[in-house]
Amino acid sequence: MTTLKSAREIATMKAAGEISAAALQLVGEAVRPGMTTLELDEIAKKYITQQGAKPSFLGYNGYPATICASVNSEIVHGIPGDRVLKEGDIVSIDLGAKYKGYHGDNAKTYPVGKVSAEAQQLMDVTEQSFFAGMEAFQKGKRLTNISAAVQQTAENAGFSVVRELVGHGIGQALHEEPNVPNFVSRNKGPRLMVGMVLAIEPMINLGAKETETLGDGWTVVTRDRKMSSHYEHTVALTENGPEILTKA
């Protein structure tokens, strides 16, 4: 069941979202050749806890870190460690913060130094796909309108959309109903209503859409090992339309 949020709840979620967004911005500014993904994780954890919030991912279903750091062909859930980022890599950083009982969740893919033109285009189109989906998040429309906007933007640029992983509702729980696919399915989904808060998060592949999970049980990669990009914001539907809550 989809839980509609009051104006008070959305205000609290915006505070959580601002913490999450600022943490993501700090990590993104630190991305450069020679950094390890664990060093990036420590930046996020320190900032979130200093704000009186808790990292949303740490301990979630046993996840061992504050951020997901997914490099190149890793789509999501890459566990931070001693991996050193190299010139030409791209790295998706996904993180969340829980503040006063509510979550903010956001992600962005960053270039490591100078990257190829196709890697840059992949990241740009993934971001564009998010904003196309957000613009379709309008009162009275169906959830599938968001999915269609994301899919059309990505596929029109020649990229593919991950099927096994989707966006989600968010609030007091990190993952709530409804699921938010980035592709059109037979299920049109619920009617969109004021008070809905969704984590809209395109996951777009340079090559084919097929995925697999590595032996750590977390890291999801492209089966063809071509690059993947991820972009996410927490978005509330208000009387004035969609509003991004994860703004630094």
GIWO-V524494 format. One record per pair of residues at least 6 apart in sequence whose ideal C-beta (glycine too) atoms are under 7 Angstrom apart, sorted by the first residue. I is the first residue (numbers start at 1). J is the second residue. D is the distance in whole Angstrom. If there is no record, write none. Layout:
i->{I I}
j->{J J}
d->{D D}
This chain:
i->{1 2 2 2 2 2 3 3 4 4 4 5 5 5 5 5 9 10 10 12 12 13 13 13 13 13 13 13 14 15 15 16 16 16 16 16 16 16 17 17 17 17 17 18 18 19 19 19 19 19 19 20 20 20 20 20 20 20 21 21 21 21 22 22 23 23 23 23 23 24 24 24 24 25 26 26 27 27 27 27 27 28 28 28 30 30 31 31 31 31 31 32 32 33 33 33 33 33 34 34 35 36 36 36 37 37 37 37 38 38 38 40 40 40 40 41 41 41 41 41 44 44 44 45 45 48 48 48 53 53 53 54 55 55 56 56 56 56 56 56 57 57 57 57 57 57 57 58 58 60 63 64 65 65 66 67 67 67 67 68 68 68 68 69 69 69 69 70 70 70 70 70 70 71 71 71 71 72 72 72 73 73 73 73 73 73 74 74 74 75 75 75 75 75 75 75 75 75 76 76 76 76 76 76 77 77 77 78 79 79 79 85 85 86 87 87 87 88 88 88 88 88 89 90 90 90 90 90 90 90 90 90 91 91 91 92 92 92 92 93 93 93 94 94 94 96 96 96 96 97 101 102 102 103 103 104 104 104 105 105 105 105 105 106 106 106 106 107 107 107 107 108 109 109 109 109 109 111 111 111 118 119 122 122 122 122 122 123 125 125 125 125 125 126 126 126 126 126 127 128 129 129 129 129 129 130 130 130 130 132 132 132 133 133 133 133 133 134 134 134 135 136 136 136 137 137 137 137 137 137 138 138 139 139 139 139 140 140 141 142 142 142 142 143 143 143 143 143 143 144 144 144 146 146 147 147 147 147 148 150 150 150 151 151 151 151 154 154 154 155 159 159 159 160 160 160 160 161 161 161 161 162 162 162 162 162 163 163 164 165 165 166 166 166 166 167 167 167 167 167 168 168 168 168 168 169 169 169 169 169 170 170 170 170 170 171 178 178 180 180 182 182 192 193 194 194 194 195 196 197 197 198 199 199 200 200 200 201 201 201 202 203 203 204 204 205 205 205 206 206 206 207 207 207 208 208 210 211 211 211 211 212 212 213 213 214 222 233 233 234 234 235 235 235 235 236 236}
j->{177 169 177 178 190 196 171 176 193 195 196 13 171 195 197 236 102 197 236 100 102 102 104 171 197 234 236 245 245 99 100 53 97 98 99 102 103 104 104 234 245 246 247 247 248 48 51 53 97 99 104 95 96 97 104 105 106 246 106 246 247 248 47 248 44 47 48 95 97 93 95 106 108 248 43 47 40 43 44 67 93 93 108 110 40 43 40 85 91 110 112 112 113 85 86 87 112 113 84 85 85 82 83 84 69 80 81 83 80 81 82 67 69 80 93 65 66 67 69 80 66 67 95 55 66 55 66 97 97 98 99 98 66 97 96 97 98 103 105 174 63 65 66 67 68 95 96 65 66 174 218 79 79 80 95 80 93 94 95 76 77 78 94 78 80 91 93 76 77 78 91 92 230 78 83 89 91 89 90 227 221 222 225 226 227 228 219 221 228 162 165 203 211 220 221 222 228 230 92 94 165 203 220 230 218 219 220 219 216 218 219 91 112 112 112 113 114 112 113 114 115 116 112 109 110 111 112 115 119 123 227 229 109 110 112 107 109 229 230 107 108 110 107 230 232 103 104 105 174 104 172 171 172 170 174 234 245 246 170 174 199 232 234 232 233 234 246 201 230 231 232 231 123 126 229 230 231 119 120 123 206 227 159 204 206 227 229 229 153 154 157 159 204 202 204 229 230 231 231 153 150 153 154 202 204 200 202 231 233 149 150 153 146 149 150 200 202 200 235 242 149 145 146 149 146 192 198 235 237 242 192 241 192 193 194 237 191 192 192 188 189 191 192 178 180 188 189 190 192 184 188 189 180 200 181 182 183 184 184 161 182 202 161 182 183 184 161 202 204 161 204 205 206 205 207 208 209 182 183 204 209 182 203 205 209 211 183 209 211 203 220 179 180 181 182 180 198 199 200 201 175 176 179 180 199 176 177 178 197 198 176 197 198 199 234 197 189 190 198 200 202 203 237 237 237 238 239 237 237 234 236 235 232 234 232 233 235 230 231 232 231 228 230 228 229 222 226 228 226 227 228 222 224 226 223 224 223 220 221 222 223 221 223 219 220 221 228 244 246 245 246 242 243 244 245 243 245}
d->{6 6 5 6 6 6 6 6 6 3 6 7 6 5 5 7 7 7 5 5 5 5 6 7 6 7 7 5 5 6 7 7 6 6 4 5 6 4 3 5 4 4 7 7 7 6 5 5 4 6 6 6 5 4 4 6 5 5 6 4 5 4 7 5 5 5 5 6 6 6 6 5 6 5 6 6 5 5 5 7 5 6 6 5 6 6 7 7 6 4 6 7 7 6 6 5 6 5 6 7 5 5 6 6 4 4 6 5 5 5 6 6 6 6 7 5 5 5 7 4 5 5 5 6 4 5 7 5 4 6 4 5 4 7 3 6 5 5 6 5 5 7 6 7 7 7 6 6 5 6 7 6 6 5 6 6 6 7 4 6 5 6 4 5 5 6 6 6 7 4 7 4 7 6 7 6 5 6 6 5 5 5 4 6 6 6 6 5 7 6 7 5 6 5 6 6 4 7 7 6 6 6 5 6 4 5 6 5 6 6 7 6 5 6 6 4 6 7 7 7 6 7 4 5 7 6 7 6 5 6 6 7 7 6 6 6 4 7 4 6 6 7 4 6 7 5 6 4 6 5 6 6 6 6 5 5 6 5 6 7 5 7 5 5 5 6 4 6 5 6 4 6 5 7 4 5 7 7 7 7 7 6 6 7 5 6 5 5 7 6 4 6 6 5 4 4 7 5 5 6 5 4 5 4 6 6 5 5 7 4 6 4 5 5 4 5 7 6 6 5 7 4 5 4 6 6 7 6 6 4 6 6 6 7 6 7 7 7 5 5 6 6 7 6 7 7 3 6 6 6 4 5 6 6 5 6 6 5 5 7 4 5 5 6 5 6 5 7 5 7 5 6 6 5 7 6 4 5 5 6 6 7 4 6 6 6 6 6 5 6 7 5 6 5 7 3 6 5 5 5 5 6 6 6 5 4 5 6 7 6 6 6 7 5 6 6 6 6 5 6 5 7 6 7 5 6 6 7 5 7 5 6 6 5 7 6 6 7 7 3 6 6 5 7 5 5 6 5 4 4 7 6 4 3 7 5 4 5 7 6 6 6 5 7 5 6 5 5 5 5 5 5 7 6 7 5 6}
